[in-house]
Amino acid sequence: MKSRIMTGADLKTLTGKGEKQMTASEIRNLTGMNRRRFCETYGIPYATMCDWESGRVTPAPYVLNLLERCVRADITEKLNK
C-alpha cells in the first residue's frame, strides 16, 4: 500500500502533546517516503530504522519526539509554500 503525504487537516487529527507517542513507522508514514528515502532525508542509518520498525530495538522517547517534530515542521513548511 502506497503512503501519502498528510494534509494540514490530517495533521490536526494526529497525536499531540500529552497523547500516545508515535512509533517510528507512524512518523515515517506521515511523509509518504519509503524507508530508504526517509533515512537519507533525516540522517538515520537504514539498519537503525529497520530495527526500530521491526521492534528489535526501541528508540528512546526523546528521539521519537525530536523526529516527529522535524517531520511535522517539514510537512508544515511544504504545505505553506
MARKE-360970 format. One record per atom (N, C-alpha, C): residue number from 0; residue in one letter; atom name; y, z, x. Coordinates in steps of 0.05 Angstrom, whole numbers, plus 32768, in hexadecimal, padded with zeros to 4 digits. Layout:
<nodes>
     n   res   atom   north     up   east
   NUM     A     CA       Y      Z      X
...
</nodes>
This chain:
<nodes>
     n   res   atom   north     up   east
     0     M      N    7FE8   8000   8011
     0     M     CA    8000   8000   8000
     0     M      C    8019   8000   8012
     1     K      N    802B   7FEE   800C
     1     K     CA    8043   7FEC   801C
     1     K      C    8058   8000   8013
     2     S      N    8064   800E   8026
     2     S     CA    807A   8021   8020
     2     S      C    8094   8012   801C
     3     R      N    80A6   8020   8011
     3     R     CA    80C1   8015   800C
     3     R      C    80D6   8028   8016
     4     I      N    80EE   801E   801B
     4     I     CA    8104   802F   8023
     4     I      C    810F   803C   800A
     5     M      N    8114   8055   800C
     5     M     CA    811E   8064   7FF5
     5     M      C    813B   805D   7FEF
     6     T      N    8142   805F   7FD5
     6     T     CA    815E   805B   7FCD
     6     T      C    816C   8076   7FCB
     7     G      N    8186   8075   7FC7
     7     G     CA    8195   808E   7FC5
     7     G      C    818B   809F   7FAE
     8     A      N    8183   8093   7F98
     8     A     CA    8178   80A2   7F81
     8     A      C    815E   80B0   7F89
     9     D      N    814D   80A2   7F98
     9     D     CA    8134   80AD   7FA1
     9     D      C    8139   80C5   7FB3
    10     L      N    814D   80C3   7FC5
    10     L     CA    8152   80D9   7FD7
    10     L      C    8159   80F3   7FC9
    11     K      N    8167   80F1   7FB2
    11     K     CA    816F   8108   7FA3
    11     K      C    8158   8117   7F97
    12     T      N    8142   8109   7F93
    12     T     CA    812A   8116   7F86
    12     T      C    8117   8122   7F9A
    13     L      N    811B   811D   7FB4
    13     L     CA    8109   8127   7FC8
    13     L      C    810E   8144   7FCE
    14     T      N    80FB   8150   7FDD
    14     T     CA    80FE   816C   7FE3
    14     T      C    8117   8172   7FF2
    15     G      N    8122   8189   7FED
    15     G     CA    813B   8190   7FFB
    15     G      C    8138   81AC   8006
    16     K      N    814F   81B8   800D
    16     K     CA    814F   81D2   8019
    16     K      C    8141   81E7   8008
    17     G      N    8130   81F6   8014
    17     G     CA    8122   820B   8006
    17     G      C    8109   8202   7FF8
    18     E      N    8103   81E8   7FF8
    18     E     CA    80EB   81DE   7FEB
    18     E      C    80D6   81D9   8000
    19     K      N    80BF   81D0   7FF7
    19     K     CA    80A8   81CA   8008
    19     K      C    80B0   81B7   801F
    20     Q      N    80A6   81BE   8037
    20     Q     CA    80AB   81AD   804F
    20     Q      C    809C   8193   804C
    21     M      N    80AA   817D   8052
    21     M     CA    809D   8163   8051
    21     M      C    808A   8160   8069
    22     T      N    8075   8150   8065
    22     T     CA    8062   814B   807B
    22     T      C    806D   8133   808C
    23     A      N    8062   812F   80A3
    23     A     CA    806A   8119   80B4
    23     A      C    8066   80FE   80A5
    24     S      N    8050   80FC   8097
    24     S     CA    804A   80E3   8088
    24     S      C    805F   80DF   8072
    25     E      N    8066   80F4   8064
    25     E     CA    807A   80F1   804F
    25     E      C    8095   80E8   805A
    26     I      N    809C   80F4   8071
    26     I     CA    80B5   80ED   807E
    26     I      C    80B5   80D0   8087
    27     R      N    809F   80C7   8093
    27     R     CA    809D   80AB   809B
    27     R      C    809E   8098   8084
    28     N      N    8091   80A0   806E
    28     N     CA    8090   808F   8056
    28     N      C    80AC   808B   804A
    29     L      N    80BE   809E   804F
    29     L     CA    80DA   809A   8045
    29     L      C    80E6   8081   8051
    30     T      N    80DE   807A   8069
    30     T     CA    80EA   8063   8077
    30     T      C    80DE   8048   8070
    31     G      N    80C5   8049   8066
    31     G     CA    80B7   8030   8061
    31     G      C    80AD   8023   807A
    32     M      N    80AF   8031   8091
    32     M     CA    80A6   8026   80AB
    32     M      C    8088   802B   80AF
    33     N      N    807B   801A   80BE
    33     N     CA    8060   8020   80C6
    33     N      C    8061   8035   80DC
    34     R      N    804B   8040   80E3
    34     R     CA    804A   8057   80F7
    34     R      C    8056   804E   8112
    35     R      N    804E   8037   811B
    35     R     CA    8057   802E   8136
    35     R      C    8076   802B   8137
    36     R      N    8081   801E   8123
    36     R     CA    809E   801A   8122
    36     R      C    80AD   8035   811F
    37     F      N    80A2   8047   810E
    37     F     CA    80AE   8061   810B
    37     F      C    80AF   8070   8125
    38     C      N    8099   806F   8134
    38     C     CA    8098   807D   814E
    38     C      C    80AC   8072   8161
    39     E      N    80AE   8057   8162
    39     E     CA    80C1   804A   8174
    39     E      C    80DE   8051   816D
    40     T      N    80E3   8052   8153
    40     T     CA    80FE   8057   8149
    40     T      C    8107   8074   814F
    41     Y      N    80F5   8087   814C
    41     Y     CA    80FC   80A3   814E
    41     Y      C    80F2   80B0   8168
    42     G      N    80E7   80A0   817A
    42     G     CA    80DF   80AB   8194
    42     G      C    80C8   80BE   8194
    43     I      N    80B6   80BA   8182
    43     I     CA    809E   80CB   817F
    43     I      C    8086   80BD   818B
    44     P      N    8077   80CA   819D
    44     P     CA    805F   80BD   81A7
    44     P      C    804C   80B6   8190
    45     Y      N    8041   809D   8191
    45     Y     CA    8030   8094   817C
    45     Y      C    8018   80A6   8177
    46     A      N    800C   80B0   818D
    46     A     CA    7FF4   80C2   818B
    46     A      C    7FFC   80DC   817D
    47     T      N    8015   80E5   8182
    47     T     CA    801E   80FE   8175
    47     T      C    8020   80FA   8157
    48     M      N    802C   80E3   814F
    48     M     CA    802F   80DE   8132
    48     M      C    8014   80DB   8125
    49     C      N    8001   80CE   8133
    49     C     CA    7FE6   80CC   8128
    49     C      C    7FD9   80E8   8124
    50     D      N    7FDD   80F9   8138
    50     D     CA    7FD3   8115   8136
    50     D      C    7FE0   8123   811E
    51     W      N    7FFA   8121   811B
    51     W     CA    8008   812E   8105
    51     W      C    7FFE   8124   80EA
    52     E      N    7FFC   810A   80E7
    52     E     CA    7FF5   80FE   80CD
    52     E      C    7FD7   8103   80C6
    53     S      N    7FC7   8106   80DA
    53     S     CA    7FAA   810A   80D5
    53     S      C    7FA4   8128   80D0
    54     G      N    7FB7   8139   80D7
    54     G     CA    7FB3   8156   80D4
    54     G      C    7FA6   8163   80EC
    55     R      N    7FA1   8154   8102
    55     R     CA    7F96   8160   811A
    55     R      C    7FA9   8174   8127
    56     V      N    7FC3   816D   8125
    56     V     CA    7FD8   817F   8130
    56     V      C    7FED   8182   811A
    57     T      N    7FF7   819A   8118
    57     T     CA    800D   81A0   8105
    57     T      C    8027   81A3   8114
    58     P      N    803A   8192   810F
    58     P     CA    8054   8194   811D
    58     P      C    8062   81AE   8114
    59     A      N    8072   81B9   8127
    59     A     CA    8082   81D0   8120
    59     A      C    8095   81CA   8109
    60     P      N    8099   81DD   80F7
    60     P     CA    80AB   81D8   80E0
    60     P      C    80C7   81CD   80E8
    61     Y      N    80D2   81D8   80FF
    61     Y     CA    80EC   81CE   8107
    61     Y      C    80EC   81B1   810F
    62     V      N    80D5   81A7   811A
    62     V     CA    80D3   818B   8121
    62     V      C    80D4   817A   8108
    63     L      N    80C4   8181   80F4
    63     L     CA    80C5   8172   80DB
    63     L      C    80E0   8173   80CD
    64     N      N    80ED   818A   80CF
    64     N     CA    8107   818D   80C3
    64     N      C    811C   817A   80D1
    65     L      N    811B   817A   80EB
    65     L     CA    812E   8169   80FA
    65     L      C    8128   814B   80F5
    66     L      N    810E   8144   80F5
    66     L     CA    8106   8129   80F0
    66     L      C    810F   8120   80D4
    67     E      N    810B   8131   80C0
    67     E     CA    8113   812B   80A5
    67     E      C    8131   8126   80A4
    68     R      N    8140   8137   80B1
    68     R     CA    815D   8134   80B1
    68     R      C    8166   811A   80BD
    69     C      N    8159   8113   80D4
    69     C     CA    8160   80F9   80E1
    69     C      C    815A   80E2   80CF
    70     V      N    8142   80E2   80C3
    70     V     CA    813A   80CC   80B1
    70     V      C    814D   80CA   8099
    71     R      N    8153   80E1   808C
    71     R     CA    8165   80E0   8075
    71     R      C    8180   80D6   807D
    72     A      N    818A   80DE   8094
    72     A     CA    81A5   80D5   809E
    72     A      C    81A4   80B7   80A2
    73     D      N    818F   80AD   80AE
    73     D     CA    818D   8090   80B3
    73     D      C    818C   8080   8098
    74     I      N    817C   808B   8085
    74     I     CA    817A   807D   806B
    74     I      C    8195   807D   805D
    75     T      N    81A2   8094   805E
    75     T     CA    81BD   8096   8051
    75     T      C    81D1   8083   805D
    76     E      N    81D0   8081   8078
    76     E     CA    81E2   806F   8086
    76     E      C    81DC   8052   807E
    77     K      N    81C3   804B   807B
    77     K     CA    81BC   802F   8073
    77     K      C    81C5   802A   8056
    78     L      N    81C3   803E   8045
    78     L     CA    81CB   803A   8029
    78     L      C    81E9   8037   8026
    79     N      N    81F8   8044   8038
    79     N     CA    8215   8043   8036
    79     N      C    8222   802B   8044
    80     K      N    8212   8019   804F
    80     K     CA    821D   8002   805D
    80     K      C    8223   7FEC   8048
</nodes>
